[in-house]
Amino acid sequence: MSHARPGLTTCSQYDAALHALSAARQRWAETSVNRRLALLRQIKDALAGIAPAWVAAAAAAKGLPAGDPLAGEEWLAGP
C-alpha cells in the first residue's frame, strides 16, 4: 500500500468518486456483516500506520511547531 502524499483533488474527481460510490450502494447493502467487519479492520490497520504523519500534517497546516502540545487535538479529531 502506498502512503504517498496525495495531490489536489479537482471537482470532477470528487464528482467521479461520488458517482462510483452511489453506483456501488446496492453491492454494499448486500455485503455481509462479517465482510464489512473485515473491511473496517483493514481500514483501522491502514490508518494506524499513517496516523503519525496525518497528525503531523494537520498540525503543520495549522502552523503548530513539531511537538506542540496542541497537536494532541489532532489525535482526537483526526485519525
C-alpha positions in Angstrom: 0.0 0.0 0.0 1.4 3.4 -0.9 1.4 6.2 1.6 2.4 8.9 -1.0 1.1 12.3 -0.3 -2.0 13.0 -2.4 -2.2 15.9 -4.8 -5.0 18.3 -5.0 -8.4 16.9 -6.0 -10.5 18.5 -8.7 -14.2 18.9 -8.6 -14.5 16.4 -11.5 -12.5 13.9 -9.4 -14.9 14.4 -6.5 -17.9 14.0 -8.8 -16.5 10.8 -10.3 -15.8 9.4 -6.8 -19.3 10.2 -5.6 -20.8 8.7 -8.8 -18.8 5.4 -8.1 -19.9 5.4 -4.5 -23.5 5.9 -5.5 -23.3 3.2 -8.1 -21.9 0.7 -5.6 -24.6 1.2 -2.9 -26.6 -1.9 -3.8 -23.4 -4.1 -3.7 -22.6 -2.6 -0.2 -26.1 -3.3 1.0 -25.6 -6.9 0.0 -22.2 -7.2 1.8 -22.3 -9.5 4.8 -21.6 -8.2 8.3 -18.5 -10.4 8.5 -17.1 -8.9 5.3 -17.9 -5.3 6.5 -16.1 -6.0 9.8 -13.1 -7.3 7.8 -13.0 -4.2 5.7 -13.3 -1.9 8.7 -10.4 -3.8 10.4 -8.3 -3.3 7.2 -9.1 0.5 7.3 -8.2 0.7 11.0 -4.9 -1.0 10.4 -4.1 1.2 7.5 -5.0 4.3 9.4 -2.8 3.3 12.4 0.2 3.1 10.0 -0.3 6.6 8.8 -1.7 8.3 11.9 1.5 10.0 13.0 2.0 11.5 9.5 -1.6 12.6 9.4 -1.3 14.3 12.8 2.0 16.0 11.8 0.5 17.2 8.5 -2.6 18.6 10.3 -0.6 20.3 12.9 1.7 21.8 10.3 -1.3 23.1 8.3 -2.3 24.9 11.5 1.1 26.4 11.9 1.9 24.4 15.0 5.6 23.6 15.6 6.6 19.9 15.9 5.9 18.6 19.3 3.5 21.4 20.2 1.0 20.1 22.9 -1.9 21.5 20.9 -1.2 18.9 18.2 -2.7 16.4 20.7 -6.1 17.6 19.5 -5.4 16.1 16.1 -5.1 12.6 17.7 -8.7 13.1 18.9 -10.2 14.7 15.9 -8.1 13.2 13.1 -7.0 9.6 12.7 
